[in-house]
């Protein structure tokens, strides 16, 4: 801002300075039926282009699988969406109105984007129930969490999620004592508590048995519709199961989209075969 | 009823508060017995116990941020010393004309430096209520500013520990300077009375002991209230998986900032109660070594239990008193040995010993 304009603003007694406006996140608008817009994203680390002119659109209520070899930029993409990494160029919008690049992690989480890490990350020293309790989206300010009390409705919701993730028996156990698969489920449960509009799920079935995988697939499929779900996964069987006949699969390679389409289309795509099979 | 809920599931806390209640009643009574009585507690010991209690309160404040938030603060001595200096300034103003130079307003060291008036920051400190506010406000404000800068820029782990060391070291160097107006390397001493009561009087010493015990109990309950609330759970969450907490929408830096500030305020109160009982405050209280020692107390007592920190501080300081009178040369070796042995055999500290019994019972 030029100094002359600043001076004018100061002289104008009716001027309301921008810092006087309360910062209110715009409400989510998905009137175009697209929940997430990633356009022209690029980010490089020490000269290595982790994401290179990436364009990706996720529809409202869609279940999208993203596959790609190691180093394709899948995790970096999630980092950008959730505010952990800022891209060098490009734009990322949540619906029509929310600019993700202007927000930090807590703000993005509060706007309705939940994330599951590759390595199950739960609060190990807290009970399973407390893990879910802390994931409820209601109170986030320091003084309101200091005085927060659990309402009956919230308690019911926790019980409901405990039922869904199959940890009813382990309610009071420390999360650290759960098995690997149970931790994965707990983390998914934490996402459910958060009630995000968009769920980013990074390798949800790593370390799971086949049975657990099937249950996870069922759960993710049942979540789509109400939520948009983006699943990044290595396990081809699992992706095939999730994508079924008509869901879209996106293949990332060297930081940009290599192919997009149904599982059959993608699997028969020459470029994809080259990347995956080498030549 | 509400108070009981705070410690309902906290066996160690119940015992601690019970012991403090007993001490508050019994120590003044036993001290009032005739000196030749078998159960008589000398006034000197009462003052010593009072000092231990203030150090225990300091350890408690460190456990709140280290044990529950994972912030390894190596500079908490700074907040303790600041609280102590505010109290020291109040006590200096109470000396009045009884100083060596007999100046009605200026403390001796200012007369000695040929100053003709009080620096502005000494104004109002002849009033106890004002000093009492500053005792909480000054350490709190420093912690708030320091924390806002450090936590917003996401400094954590070892780097944060080093910065806290730098903070207390910088303050030590500043307070050593005579121009600062805090008595330079001699600090503030020769106190005469507090709230009109002579600091030499037996009753005052007993009163300070009781005040320290009450402060420790209150500090414990306040810390416990924070830990028991949902905020306490968020603290543990931040300690164990900071980025998870962020992606759930918690402003981690604000959580750290407020708990750190609260902890600094508690440390300030501890310092303010410490100074009248030892009769002096000087820049050595800011020394980085002191702050490291507090962390040792907490580690020995057992992290993230609150009562463990109290036990650790009492145990180490009693050992320190014993060794420095009986075997002065051995003390530092003994401290090192205690630390090594506790780390090896009692990784959860004294509190861990207690908990194991609780678990098997």
Interface residues (C-beta under 8 A of the other chain):
Chain A: X82 X84 X105 X106 X107 X109 X110 X114 X115 X117 X121 X122 X123 X124 X125 X126 X130 X133 X134 X135 X137 X139 X140 X141 X142 X145 X146 X147 X148 X190 X194
Chain B: X226 X229 X230 X231 X233 X234 X236 X237 X239 X240 X241 X243 X244 X245 X246 X247 X248 X249 X250 X251 X252 X254 X255 X258
